[in-house]
Amino acid sequence: MSASVLTAQEPLGLFELDAAGNVLYHRREAGDKPSRTSPDMAGTNFYDDVARFENVENFRRCVTEFISGSKVADSFDFDCHYEGSNHPVRVLLARICEHLNRDVTRSVLVHIRRVNTPE
């Protein structure tokens, strides 16, 4: 898969990530126009291949802190930095636990959507 195709797109929509940040599932945001060049993101690493904004390590830290915590769900606002411009997003996180052991997180749902900013 070409990383150059992924860099042209903002990482919006619903992602299911495993503990290493690999994309298990992705669904586009309903308002986004589908693109014929949009690759299947399953199997790629969200932080290395999908989220190509400059401050991706800050984003990774937020998700990692959620995973290591005890909340079932959480949300936060985040500014994705792209070459001198900020793209504000709202991030919703939800934990998917093992069926038999509710204390073991199997994966995390990460929903990213644009924040409407006043002009």
Secondary structure, 3 states (H helix, E strand, C coil): CCHHHHHCCCCCEEEEECCCCEEEEEECCCCCCCCCCCCCCCCCEHHHHHCCCCCHHHHHHHHHHHHHCCCCEEEEEEEEEECCEEEEEEEEEEEEECCCCCCCEEEEEEEEEECCCCC
